[in-house]
Amino acid sequence: MFKIVEKKVLGQDIKLFKIEAPDISKKAKPGMFVIVKIGEKGERIPLTINDFDPQKGTVTIVFQEVGKTTMMLGRLKGGDVIEDLVGPLGKPTEIENFGKVVCVGGGVGTAVIYPVTRGLFQAGNQIIGIVGARNKDLLIFEEEMKDFCHRLIITTDDGSKGHHGLVTDVLKQILAEEKIDRVIAIGPTIMMKFVVKTTQPFGIPTIVSLNSIMIDATGMCGVCRVNVGNETKFACVHGPEFDGHKVDFDLLMSRLNQYKEEEKIALTTL
Amino acid sequence: MEDKEKKPKRKIVPNKTKMPEQPPLERVKNFKEVPLGYSEDQAVEEATRCIQCKNRPCIEGCPVEIDIPDFIALIAERKFVEAARKMKEKNALPAVCGRVCPQEVQCESKCTLGKKNEPVAIGRLERFIADWERENKMVQTPSRPAPRGKKVAVVGSGPAGLTVAADLAKLGFGVTIFEALHKAGGVLVYGIPEFRLPKAIVQAEVDYVKSLGAELVTNAVIGNLYTIPELFNNGYDAVFIGIGAGGPMFMDIPGENLNGVYSANEFLTRSNLMKAYLFPEYDTPIKRSRNVAVVGGGNVAMDSARTALRLGADAVYLVYRRSREEMPARAEEVHHAEEEGLIFKFLTNPIRIVGDEKGNVKGMECLRMELGEPDASGRRRPIAVKGSEFIIDIDTLIMSLGTNANPLLPQSTPGLALNKWGYIVADEENAATSLQGVYAGGDIVTGGATVILAMGAGRKAAREIAKYLS
């Protein structure tokens, strides 16, 4: 049993839980994830860790309500408990002084790029942050990102705040003007796919975090398999971060959609 | 001919007492257990078949050395409580073993009666007595011995881990079982289907082990949450690693990442652990398919195929590159699957999986094979027949090709010796690894094997750990 010590509503359907999990908090690092399961009949879903505090013994997750499990999760209140929380899982982000790094966060992925950005900042990198969302109500972690970015650019699809357009527009311009050593992009699969397409001509190493379907998340079931450099990898244990230039994003998107019909049926039982 | 009055010697009954089971056409529509178990009278009738021979060879055939003739004699005398106690002296999980052990190559293969007739149905009697004890609420926890002041961490709550935990708890050691999943039981809960091993029974046996004094911590991935060196720092005096075989194998042929291609591990975990066969009552989905192929010839392949049939598939094919004789699955499982309508495609080897424009499986291209000379395994080597390509129309494919060692824990354990396949090197006799105080057993040492062999390894490890800590 893991107690939710704090709940915040960050934006439309986006919620933050700070959860009491002392042992996980001690081992968590940027880029790692947890498995969450609620109730006897619940499914196991992976959520990348947003923050962790080994002193207070907490782990923070941020999620968007998109399916039955995240909606049920969203109904929990501060003080409620989550039955099962497993982690920290996956490999942590590779953090060293690369030089000048662009950190791109899209939608709820910004919550996950945040600790990565902080880690890279603390390792001495020059950081340019790009945070994108569909509209200003969906923008999250803007203030927190400012603390660890030498420069932060906001984009919205509808122009309600910052640059009117996509993160890739801004990224392209930066890449054309300055020498960038590394790009890290975490957000919707389609965004990561186009970030990688943008950096490809410049030959800049680009790391992405893949949000595959998972069950055990310890390398046992293989549902999270992804094609990276023409090799099958398990996102749960070999990732979730990979060299974006080698990832087959179309396959990933197809695999993410494989239970679309069942997801609709599940929603009717809410 | 018969003269019971003059000759007190018992007449040999040549055949096993039949165990009733659900008829195939009925059971293929549900997930309830297939064999229904003996009644008291049937069990007594079967127990009476045992001739109580002097040399008791059956015990040698049992990896956990149950005093088989003794518990059978007690059943014959209708002393069911005593029979159950007798069995539990040596086996903490009899309801599991009575169901899933391959008795035909173990205890029953050594039975004296079996030389000329059918052996005593030891497995069925084991199951009967365990079920009888549980159903009549006669399960008793032995009194706890004085604590020894030493703690043991057991990593993995499958058959090996549960056995180690039970044995050491009974001796008075403090035991904590760490389980990565949210439920204890390992392969007994994620792998073996409900219709072969009801999960309520596994739960009851896990509860029994806990009642002996073992503590259970779920959601604990050792290697990530705590490493083995950290367990020692946290006050454990010895560690047993029984984490199972781990990861799924694929064939490395085109199309394996198409939607609708499952590893047997995934398919069974969805259905068994996550109860996807009850979707949408349970949240985890599983595809309800029309035509399913299962590739492989072991027990896991049979479990997958029989699960697919129960999920309502029109046709389920078992694709195996050798012939029926070479199949590693238990004859009983093959027989049950065949009764339920499984279609066998022997001497058939997949070479490519075909997908539609949406990335879903729609077929599997195969080659026909023929058997050549025996290979290293002693089985005749399958050789492809040139130009024999053909396509099987399917919408789901389950790869049941065995497993490989999960590196998660070994990677985080400096100095733990592994063999070239990544399995932990442990002494066959005493389960000791290359690290002092660290023992290992079950599939993570042997590669994929059986429940009872893992339990046998657990028994040996417990004995050694007790010695080490005394």
Interface residues (C-beta under 8 A of the other chain):
Chain A: D23 I24 K27 K37 K41 G42 E43 R44 K68 T69 E83 D84 L85 V86 G87 P88 L89 I215 D216 T218 G219 M220 C221 G222 V223 R225 V226 N227 T232 F234 V237 L251 S254 R255 N257 Q258 Y259 E262 E263 I265 A266 T268 T269
Chain B: A180 L181 H182 Y190 T218 N219 V221 N224 L225 Y226 G246 G247 P248 F250 E256 N257 N259 G260 Y262 S263 N265 E266 T269 R270 M274 K275 F279 P280 E281 Y282 D283 T284 P285 K358 G359 N360 N406 P407 L408
